[in-house]
Amino acid sequence: MARIIFDTATTLNGWIADEHDSLAWLFAVDGGEQPDDALLPAGATVLVEGSTTYEWLLRENDVLAHPEKWQEFHEEKVTFVFTTRELPVPEGADVRFVSGPVLDALPAIRQAAGDGDVWVVGGGDLAGQFLDADVLDEIAVSVAPVALTGGAPLLPRRVESDRLRLVSATAYGQFARLVYEVRR
């Protein structure tokens, strides 16, 4: 069965986006714009995003006008977007909109993933919903040498240490890569 992985970058003080839902802080870090391939979940065949993340990706790279840019990040992977609104889809992209509880969408997500993993790209609240549903298998965080005054939190949940087991801690350039197994 496919593993479900929340893999993201964060600031030292736990923000994944600034107050304007921007990741400009990340791209300003040496290695932030073109992360090492080892920092991305290699086995992921499906991506899952919240609507804020999806809209930021569309806007930041002007993907609707330049649909080829979709491939740079998403490749040919199926992308599920949790939203309650109608949103545009880049030409040629396999985007599937879902709403409601994570558990309701999970059968379709797992079926699309096949033998591959599911990468929860963001945001933090969506990852928290997977955690709440007790289906999140791993949390991988690349900590950048940046502090912000506010924005979108990494994981807006209380998670006790008995739920997480440190698997690895590695330096990748300016980033500290922390990988945790999520215990049920």
C-alpha positions in Angstrom: 0.0 0.0 0.0 1.2 3.5 -0.8 2.8 5.5 2.0 1.5 9.0 2.6 4.3 11.5 3.2 4.1 15.2 4.2 7.3 16.6 2.7 7.9 20.4 2.9 10.3 23.1 3.7 9.9 25.3 6.8 11.6 28.2 8.5 13.5 27.9 11.8 10.4 29.1 13.6 7.9 26.9 11.8 6.3 28.8 8.9 5.9 27.2 5.5 4.6 30.4 3.8 4.7 34.0 4.8 1.7 36.3 5.6 1.0 36.6 1.8 1.1 32.9 1.2 4.4 33.3 -0.6 7.4 31.0 -0.7 9.8 33.8 -1.8 11.7 33.4 1.5 12.5 29.8 0.4 13.8 30.6 -3.0 16.1 33.2 -1.5 18.0 30.5 0.4 21.0 29.0 -1.5 19.6 25.7 -2.9 16.0 26.7 -2.2 15.0 27.3 -5.8 16.5 24.0 -7.2 16.4 21.6 -4.3 18.7 18.5 -4.3 16.7 15.6 -5.7 17.4 13.7 -2.5 15.1 16.2 -0.8 12.0 15.2 -2.8 10.0 12.0 -2.3 11.3 9.9 -5.1 8.6 7.2 -4.9 5.7 9.7 -5.1 3.3 9.0 -7.9 0.5 11.3 -6.7 0.6 14.8 -5.2 -2.0 16.2 -2.8 -2.3 20.0 -2.3 -4.6 22.4 -0.6 -6.2 25.1 -2.7 -3.9 27.9 -1.3 -0.8 25.9 -2.4 -2.3 25.1 -5.8 -3.3 28.7 -6.5 0.1 29.9 -5.4 1.8 27.5 -7.8 -0.5 28.6 -10.7 0.1 32.3 -9.9 3.8 32.2 -9.1 4.8 30.5 -12.4 2.0 31.9 -14.6 1.1 28.3 -15.3 -2.2 28.9 -17.0 -0.4 31.0 -19.7 2.6 28.6 -19.7 1.2 25.1 -19.0 4.6 23.6 -19.7 5.8 25.0 -16.4 3.3 22.6 -14.7 5.5 19.7 -15.8 8.6 21.2 -14.1 7.2 20.4 -10.6 4.3 18.0 -11.1 5.7 16.0 -14.1 3.0 13.6 -15.3 1.7 12.9 -11.7 -1.9 13.0 -10.8 -2.6 15.9 -8.5 -5.5 16.0 -6.1 -6.5 19.5 -4.8 -8.7 19.8 -1.8 -11.0 22.8 -2.4 -14.6 23.9 -2.1 -14.3 26.2 -5.1 -14.0 25.8 -8.9 -10.4 26.4 -9.9 -8.8 26.5 -13.3 -6.7 23.6 -14.6 -3.5 24.0 -16.6 -3.7 22.5 -20.1 -2.6 18.9 -20.1 -2.5 18.6 -16.3 -4.2 15.7 -14.5 -5.8 17.7 -11.6 -8.6 16.2 -9.6 -10.6 18.4 -7.3 -11.9 16.9 -4.0 -13.6 18.3 -1.0 -14.7 17.1 2.4 -12.9 14.8 4.8 -9.6 13.3 3.9 -10.9 9.8 4.5 -13.7 10.3 1.9 -11.1 11.1 -0.8 -8.5 8.6 0.3 -9.7 5.6 -1.8 -9.4 7.6 -5.0 -6.0 9.0 -4.0 -4.7 5.5 -3.1 -6.1 4.0 -6.3 -4.4 6.7 -8.4 -1.1 6.2 -6.5 -1.0 2.5 -7.3 2.2 1.1 -5.8 3.7 4.6 -5.5 3.7 7.0 -2.6 1.4 9.9 -2.0 3.1 13.3 -1.4 1.1 15.8 0.6 2.8 18.9 -0.7 0.9 21.4 1.5 -0.4 23.1 3.3 0.2 22.4 6.9 -3.5 22.2 7.8 -4.2 19.7 5.0 -1.2 17.6 6.3 -2.8 17.9 9.8 -6.0 16.5 8.4 -4.1 13.4 7.1 -2.5 13.1 10.6 -5.9 13.5 12.3 -7.3 10.7 10.1 -4.4 8.5 11.2 -3.2 7.8 7.6 0.0 9.9 7.5 3.1 7.7 7.5 6.0 10.1 7.4 6.8 13.8 7.9 9.9 15.1 6.2 10.9 18.7 6.8 13.7 20.7 5.3 14.5 23.5 7.8 15.8 26.7 6.2 18.0 29.3 7.9 15.1 31.8 7.8 12.8 33.2 10.5 9.5 34.9 9.6 7.1 36.9 11.8 4.0 35.0 10.7 2.3 33.1 7.9 1.1 29.6 7.4 2.3 27.2 10.2 4.1 24.0 9.4 1.6 21.8 11.2 -1.2 23.5 13.1 -1.8 20.6 15.5 -0.5 19.5 18.8 1.5 16.4 18.2 3.1 14.6 21.1 6.5 12.9 20.9 5.0 9.5 21.2 3.5 9.9 17.7 6.8 10.7 16.0 10.1 8.7 15.7 13.1 10.4 14.2 14.4 8.4 11.3 17.2 10.7 10.1 18.7 14.2 10.4 21.0 15.3 7.6 22.5 18.5 6.3 21.8 19.4 2.7 23.6 22.7 1.9 21.8 25.3 4.0 19.0 23.0 5.0 18.6 20.6 7.9 16.6 17.6 6.7 14.5 15.9 9.4 12.5 12.8 8.6 10.0 11.4 11.2 8.0 8.2 11.1 4.4 8.8 12.2 3.2 6.2 14.7 -0.4 5.2 14.8 
